[in-house]
C-alpha cells in the first residue's frame, strides 16, 4: 500500500492511498458463483421445467417468438424455423435490429452457438457486479475528471472565446416516452455526437468536447418528472472572429431527430436546446452542475422511467483525456519520493499561509486500533487546490519551498 500525491492540471491535488498493486496481486477466486432466482424468475423457471423436461426437448419444440441466449451473452429471438434453416433476430449495442438467416437447422445452431432458453438464465446478476454504465450517479473521481477535462479543453482551444456550451433537454412526453428515452439515452447521445462531429469537421474544426448528464431538479420539483439533460462544452468555431459552425436551430433539429428515433409519439420541439458562448470560464459552466450533486438518480425516486436510465454520466474526447494524464504529476512513496510526499502533507498549513495553496481539507483512513494503548491508527490524507494551476508553476512553487 503506497502513499500517492497527485497534482492535477487545474491546480487541484489529493493525497491518498494507491491500492492498485494489491488488487492485481490478489488471487482471483475461480469458484463458480451461484445466483438465486427472484420469485418471478423462479415461477418462470418452474413453468419452463413443466413445459420442457430438459433443454433437448426445448430445442426440439422451439417455436417462433421464443428468446435464447448464447454463451457470448447475445440474446436472439426466433422468427422462423424450418427443417434445414432458421431465422434469428438480434439487437446490437446501438439499438439497431438485425436479422440473420442461418442455412442450418435450429438444433445444429443451438449446439454450435450454445443457445439456452432465456427464461432458464434469468437471474439477478446485474446487482452483483454493476458496470461503469450501470452506476446510478457520478462518482467523485468522475466529477474531478470532468473538471480537469473542461480546463484542458479551454487550454487546447487557446481561449474561451471559441468554446460553446450546449444544453439538450427532453420535451413534454408521456411516461412511456420518458421511459423509452431513458432506456435509449446512450444511443441518443451517440447519435447526436456523430452528427455534431460531422458538422464540425466539415467546418474545419476538430471535435473536442466534454459532456455530463444531469437530472434537472427544477423539472422534478415543478412537474414531478425525472428527465435527463445533456450538457456539452465543445469547440464551436475556428477563431475568435470566425462565425459559429453550429446554430441553435441546427442543434434543435438534430436532437429532435434523435428523440423521434426512439419514441413514437409527437412532441413540441421549440425548446429542446440552449446554446451559448463561454463568457467567463469553461470550467464554471459544467462545474456548477457537478458541485451541486445533481448528476445522479435521486434516492427517493420510484419512477420506472428514471430507473431505466443507466448511462455513462460524463466523458470527453480522447485527446483531452491524454492531456489530463500528461499534465498530471503523480508522486508515490514507493518510488523514492516517500519523504517528499509525507513532508508536503505535514507542511500544508504553512503553504496555505504563504498563499501557494488556496485551500486544503484533511482526512483520515482508519486501519485499526492499537491493542496496547487503544489509540486508533491509520493514514492521514487530504485534498486541496493550488493558487496557480499545476503546469503554470503551481507545482514548482511548492517544490521550491523544500
C-alpha positions in Angstrom: 0.0 0.0 0.0 1.7 3.2 -1.2 1.0 6.8 -0.4 0.3 8.8 -3.5 0.3 12.6 -4.1 -1.3 13.8 -7.3 -1.3 17.4 -8.8 -3.9 17.8 -11.5 -3.8 20.3 -14.4 -6.3 22.9 -13.0 -4.4 23.1 -9.6 -6.4 20.5 -7.6 -4.3 18.0 -5.7 -5.0 15.0 -3.5 -3.0 12.7 -1.2 -4.3 9.2 -0.7 -3.5 5.5 -0.9 -2.8 3.6 -4.0 -4.0 0.0 -3.7 -3.8 -1.0 -7.3 -0.8 -3.3 -6.8 -2.6 -5.1 -4.0 -5.7 -5.6 -6.2 -3.5 -7.0 -9.0 -1.7 -9.4 -6.7 -4.9 -10.6 -5.0 -5.6 -14.1 -6.1 -8.8 -14.4 -8.1 -11.5 -16.7 -6.8 -12.2 -19.1 -9.7 -15.0 -20.9 -8.0 -18.2 -20.5 -9.9 -20.8 -18.2 -8.4 -24.3 -19.3 -7.8 -27.2 -16.9 -8.1 -30.7 -17.1 -6.5 -33.7 -16.6 -8.7 -36.1 -13.9 -7.7 -39.8 -15.0 -7.2 -40.8 -14.0 -10.7 -37.9 -15.8 -12.4 -38.4 -18.8 -10.1 -42.0 -19.2 -11.2 -41.0 -18.8 -14.9 -38.2 -21.4 -14.4 -40.7 -23.9 -12.8 -43.1 -23.3 -15.7 -40.2 -24.0 -18.1 -39.4 -27.2 -16.3 -43.0 -28.3 -16.6 -43.1 -27.5 -20.3 -39.7 -28.8 -21.2 -38.1 -31.7 -19.2 -34.7 -30.7 -20.4 -33.0 -28.4 -22.9 -33.1 -31.1 -25.6 -36.8 -31.1 -25.6 -36.8 -27.3 -25.7 -34.7 -27.4 -28.8 -37.0 -29.9 -30.4 -40.1 -28.0 -29.6 -38.8 -24.5 -30.4 -41.5 -22.0 -31.7 -41.2 -18.6 -33.3 -41.1 -15.8 -30.8 -39.1 -17.6 -28.1 -35.9 -15.9 -26.9 -32.5 -17.6 -26.5 -29.2 -16.5 -25.1 -25.8 -17.5 -26.4 -22.6 -18.2 -24.4 -21.3 -14.7 -25.5 -24.3 -13.0 -23.9 -26.2 -12.1 -27.0 -30.0 -12.5 -27.0 -31.7 -13.9 -30.1 -35.4 -14.1 -30.9 -36.5 -17.0 -33.1 -38.5 -15.6 -36.1 -38.8 -18.7 -38.3 -37.8 -22.3 -38.0 -37.6 -24.8 -40.9 -36.1 -28.2 -41.4 -32.8 -27.0 -42.9 -32.8 -23.3 -41.9 -33.7 -20.9 -39.2 -34.1 -17.1 -38.9 -32.8 -15.3 -35.8 -33.3 -11.6 -34.8 -30.9 -9.7 -32.5 -30.1 -6.2 -31.4 -26.7 -4.6 -31.3 -25.3 -2.1 -28.7 -26.5 0.9 -30.7 -30.1 -0.4 -30.6 -30.4 -1.4 -34.2 -32.2 -4.7 -35.0 -30.6 -7.2 -37.3 -32.0 -10.4 -38.9 -29.8 -13.4 -39.7 -30.8 -16.4 -41.8 -28.8 -19.5 -41.0 -28.7 -22.3 -43.5 -28.8 -25.0 -40.8 -31.4 -26.5 -38.5 -32.1 -24.9 -35.2 -30.7 -28.0 -33.4 -27.3 -27.5 -35.0 -27.3 -23.8 -34.4 -28.2 -24.2 -30.8 -25.3 -26.7 -30.2 -22.8 -24.6 -32.1 -23.8 -21.2 -30.5 -24.5 -22.8 -27.1 -28.0 -21.4 -27.0 -30.2 -21.8 -23.9 -33.7 -20.6 -23.3 -33.6 -17.1 -21.9 -36.1 -17.9 -19.1 -33.7 -20.6 -17.8 -31.0 -17.9 -17.4 -33.0 -15.1 -15.9 -31.2 -14.2 -12.6 -30.5 -11.1 -10.7 -26.8 -10.9 -11.7 -26.8 -7.2 -12.7 -27.0 -6.2 -9.0 -23.9 -8.2 -8.1 -21.3 -6.5 -10.2 -22.5 -3.3 -11.8 -20.5 -2.0 -14.7 -19.5 1.7 -15.3 -22.6 2.2 -17.3 -24.8 0.8 -14.5 -23.9 3.4 -11.9 -26.8 5.4 -10.5 -24.7 8.6 -10.3 -21.5 10.3 -11.0 -18.6 9.4 -8.6 -16.2 11.9 -7.2 -13.4 10.7 -9.5 -15.7 11.2 -12.5 -16.6 14.7 -11.4 -12.9 15.6 -10.9 -12.0 14.2 -14.4 -14.8 16.3 -15.9 -13.4 19.5 -14.2 -9.9 18.6 -15.5 -11.3 17.9 -18.9 -13.0 21.3 -19.2 -9.9 23.1 -18.0 -7.7 21.3 -20.6 -10.3 21.9 -23.3 -10.0 25.6 -22.7 -6.2 25.4 -22.8 -6.2 23.4 -26.0 -8.6 25.8 -27.7 -6.4 28.7 -26.8 -9.2 30.8 -25.5 -12.7 30.6 -24.1 -14.0 32.7 -27.0 -14.1 29.7 -29.3 -16.0 27.4 -27.0 -19.7 26.7 -26.9 -21.9 25.5 -24.1 -24.9 23.4 -25.2 -27.7 22.0 -23.1 -30.2 19.5 -24.6 -33.4 18.7 -22.8 -36.3 16.3 -23.3 -39.8 17.6 -24.4 -43.1 17.0 -22.6 -43.6 13.3 -23.1 -45.8 10.6 -21.6 -44.5 8.2 -19.0 -43.9 5.7 -21.8 -42.0 8.2 -23.9 -39.7 9.2 -21.0 -39.0 5.6 -20.2 -38.1 4.9 -23.9 -35.7 7.9 -23.9 -34.1 6.7 -20.6 -33.6 3.2 -22.0 -32.1 4.5 -25.2 -30.2 7.5 -23.7 -26.8 6.3 -24.7 -28.0 5.7 -28.2 -29.5 9.2 -28.5 -26.3 10.8 -27.2 -24.0 8.8 -29.5 -26.2 9.6 -32.5 -26.2 13.3 -31.7 -22.4 13.3 -31.2 -22.0 11.6 -34.6 -23.9 14.5 -36.2 -22.0 17.1 -34.2 -18.7 15.6 -35.2 -19.6 15.6 -38.9 -20.8 19.2 -38.8 -17.7 20.5 -37.0 -15.2 18.6 -39.1 -16.9 19.8 -42.3 -16.3 23.3 -40.9 -12.7 22.6 -40.3 -12.8 22.2 -36.5 -11.6 19.2 -34.6 -14.3 17.6 -32.5 -13.1 18.4 -28.9 -15.7 18.1 -26.2 -16.5 17.4 -22.6 -20.0 16.4 -21.5 -22.1 15.3 -18.5 -25.6 14.0 -17.9 -27.8 15.7 -15.3 -31.1 15.0 -13.6 -32.6 18.5 -13.5 -34.1 19.4 -10.2 -36.3 22.2 -11.3 -38.3 20.0 -13.6 -38.5 17.4 -10.9 -39.9 20.0 -8.4 -42.4 21.6 -10.7 -43.7 18.8 -12.9 -42.7 15.7 -10.8 -40.8 14.3 -13.9 -37.5 12.6 -13.9 -35.9 13.7 -17.1 -32.1 13.6 -18.0 -30.4 16.6 -19.6 -27.2 16.7 -21.6 -24.6 19.4 -21.1 -21.7 19.7 -23.6 -18.8 22.1 -23.9 -17.1 21.9 -27.3 -15.1 24.0 -29.7 -17.6 25.8 -31.9 -15.5 27.8 -34.3 -12.0 28.1 -35.7 -11.0 31.5 -34.4 -12.2 34.4 -32.2 -13.6 36.4 -35.2 -14.8 33.5 -37.2 -18.5 32.5 -37.4 -20.0 29.8 -35.3 -20.5 26.5 -37.0 -23.5 25.1 -35.1 -26.6 27.3 -34.8 -29.4 26.8 -32.2 -31.8 25.8 -35.0 -29.4 23.1 -36.3 -28.8 21.6 -32.9 -32.6 21.6 -32.1 -33.4 19.8 -35.4 -30.7 17.2 -34.9 -31.7 16.5 -31.2 -35.4 16.3 -32.2 -34.4 13.6 -34.8 -32.6 11.6 -32.1 -35.7 11.7 -29.9 -38.0 10.8 -32.7 -35.9 7.7 -33.4 -36.8 6.2 -30.0 -40.3 7.4 -29.3 -43.4 7.0 -31.5 -45.5 10.0 -30.1 -45.5 13.6 -31.4 -44.0 16.4 -29.3 -43.1 20.1 -29.5 -39.6 20.9 -30.5 -39.5 24.6 -29.8 -37.5 24.4 -26.5 -35.1 21.5 -26.7 -31.8 23.3 -26.8 -29.9 26.2 -25.2 -26.5 27.0 -26.9 -24.4 29.9 -25.8 -20.8 31.1 -25.9 -18.4 30.8 -23.0 -18.2 34.3 -21.4 -16.1 33.7 -18.2 -14.5 30.3 -17.8 -15.4 27.0 -19.3 -14.8 25.2 -16.0 -17.5 27.2 -14.3 -20.3 26.0 -16.6 -20.0 22.3 -16.1 -18.7 22.6 -12.5 -22.0 24.3 -11.5 -23.8 21.0 -12.1 -21.1 18.8 -10.7 -20.7 20.7 -7.4 -24.5 20.6 -6.7 -24.5 16.9 -6.9 -27.4 16.7 -9.3 -25.7 14.3 -11.7 -27.4 11.3 -10.0 -30.7 9.5 -9.8 -32.5 10.7 -6.7 -32.5 8.0 -3.9 -36.3 8.5 -3.3 -37.2 8.0 -6.9 -39.6 5.2 -7.7 -40.5 6.1 -11.3 -40.0 3.4 -13.9 -38.7 5.9 -16.4 -35.7 7.2 -14.4 -34.9 3.8 -13.0 -34.3 2.6 -16.6 -31.6 5.2 -17.0 -28.1 3.6 -16.7 -25.6 5.7 -18.5 -22.0 6.9 -18.5 -22.6 10.1 -16.6 -19.7 12.0 -18.2 -17.0 11.8 -20.8 -14.6 13.7 -23.1 -12.6 13.3 -26.3 -9.6 11.0 -26.1 -7.2 13.8 -26.9 -8.4 15.7 -23.8 -8.1 12.6 -21.7 -4.5 12.2 -22.8 -3.8 15.8 -21.9 -5.0 15.2 -18.4 -2.8 12.2 -18.0 0.2 14.1 -19.5 -0.2 17.2 -17.3 -0.9 15.3 -14.0 2.1 14.9 -11.7 2.0 11.8 -9.6 4.4 11.1 -6.7 4.3 7.8 -4.8 6.1 6.7 -1.6 7.5 3.5 -3.2 9.5 5.4 -5.9 11.9 7.3 -3.8 9.5 10.2 -3.1 8.3 8.9 0.3 9.8 11.7 2.4 8.6 14.4 0.0 5.1 13.1 0.0 4.8 12.9 3.8 6.6 16.3 4.2 4.1 18.0 1.8 1.2 17.0 3.9 2.9 18.0 7.2 3.7 21.5 5.9 0.3 22.2 4.3 -0.7 24.9 6.9 2.5 26.8 6.1 1.8 26.5 2.4 -1.6 28.0 2.9 -0.2 30.9 4.8 2.3 31.6 2.1 -0.5 31.7 -0.5 0.8 28.8 -2.5 -2.3 26.6 -1.6 -5.8 28.1 -1.8 -7.4 25.6 0.5 -6.9 22.2 2.0 -9.1 19.6 3.6 -7.7 16.8 5.8 -8.9 13.3 6.0 -8.1 10.1 7.9 -8.2 6.4 6.8 -8.5 4.2 9.9 -6.6 1.0 9.7 -7.1 -0.4 13.2 -6.7 0.2 16.9 -3.5 -0.3 18.9 -4.3 -3.1 21.4 -1.8 -1.7 24.0 -2.7 2.0 24.1 -6.2 1.8 22.5 -5.3 4.6 20.1 -6.7 4.4 16.5 -4.0 4.4 13.9 -4.2 4.9 10.1 -3.2 7.2 7.3 -3.6 10.9 7.0 -4.9 12.0 3.6 -6.4 15.2 2.2 -7.3 17.2 -0.9 -7.0 20.8 -1.9 -6.2 23.3 -4.7 -3.1 25.3 -5.6 -3.3 29.0 -6.1 -1.7 28.5 -9.5 -2.5 25.7 -12.0 -0.1 22.8 -11.8 1.6 23.2 -15.3 1.7 27.0 -14.9 4.1 27.0 -12.0 2.0 25.9 -9.1 3.8 22.6 -8.5 7.2 24.3 -9.0 6.4 26.8 -6.3 5.5 24.0 -3.9 8.7 22.2 -4.6 10.7 25.4 -4.2 9.9 25.6 -0.5 11.7 22.4 0.4 
